[in-house]
Amino acid sequence: MRAWSRRHRALHIWLLADLALLAAFWLARSSRAVMTVLADGASAFRAAVGRLCFLTDVSVMEVLCAALVLAAAGYAVWSAAAVVRARGHRGSRAYAAAMGAVCAGLTIYVGFCYLWGVHYYTDSFQDRSGIYAQPVAAEDLAAVTAYFADRLAETAPLVERDGEGRFAVPREEILAAAPHAYDALEERFPFLAFEDQGVKAVRASRVMSALDFTGVYCPFTGEPNVNVDSPACLLASTAAHEMAHQRSVASEQECNFLAILACTTCGDDTYAYSGWLLGYIHLSNALYRADPEAWQAVWAELPAEVAADLRDNNAYWDQFRDTAVRQVSNTVYEGFLKSYGQEQGLQTYGTVVDLLVVYYRDAARTDG
């Protein structure tokens, strides 16, 4: 037994270190003050790493993910071969291979907890802004949905379209404008100030679509990354969503809300249209469940160009619907959200409707 322990001592120390750090994180979650200190340090670290990663236009996250997949495959092959060669010690060699994989995975998870997980236990955007999601009346939901539809009618003619009237703004142009998306919103909410350098386009975007992701913020590289295979009409609001994460906003519904506010206030017509469109999608989905007749009345007034963009977006995502990969991805991500206290899981995205109605209710009543 002692020989076994000596042989695997380094692995056991590695495992104990991971477990100790995880235990410290779990215990610290109950202290908002401690988590805030950790979150401030994590934010500063990610910003510094992000500045380095933005020295290249290539998504460093994507490179690291590809390297991780290759390394995992290589490690599995190497370990299997090592076990076969270790005659008389195959049990020990198999144990070392398995323990090495477990420790590596735990180390990555520990890094994620300290670089990003801490933000789930600090003051949220709602806490810092004083704008809180509240239960909303059906008539207010209908009014705000109609308000967003009216804004879409105003902005739809202002963006470039193809011969069939569909959204046709080049993706490169959309991404180039990203660094200024939050300029106006930072004036209203100074705590959102951040030195934006843009977003990264993921080359394997088709894989992201299969996994049901339009974008992802990587805390290990400080990069907001976006899917450039999905319809471009929502690319600007997706970029703004990931840039909200870059500002240490962890909540998905708050990031959607901020994306809509940033897009619709930044002064860029393409971003404004994308923001109103994202908001309309969330609001109309909620309105359809609450009052199908009211939903139909708003839908009937949408310009043909907007309806075409919505159909194109739905048609794109329909090809990935109900696939095993998407179902597994959603299940894993829902578990991830719940593990950090987001008890509604993927339903957390629906809370953006309450925020939008609270924020735009007065404007909608005046407009109506």
SULZI-V634075 format. One record per helix or strand of 2 or more residues. SS is the DSSP state (H for helix, E for strand). FROM is the first residue (numbers start at 1). TO is the last residue. If there is no record, write none. Layout:
# SULZI-V634075
ss = <SS | SS>
from = <FROM | FROM>
to = <TO | TO>
This chain:
# SULZI-V634075
ss = <H | H | H | H | H | H | H | H | H | H | H | H | E | H | E | E | H | H | H | H | H | H | H>
from = <2 | 9 | 32 | 60 | 90 | 117 | 125 | 138 | 171 | 178 | 183 | 190 | 200 | 205 | 215 | 223 | 232 | 252 | 269 | 292 | 304 | 324 | 345>
to = <7 | 28 | 53 | 85 | 115 | 121 | 129 | 158 | 176 | 180 | 188 | 192 | 202 | 210 | 218 | 227 | 246 | 265 | 290 | 300 | 318 | 339 | 367>
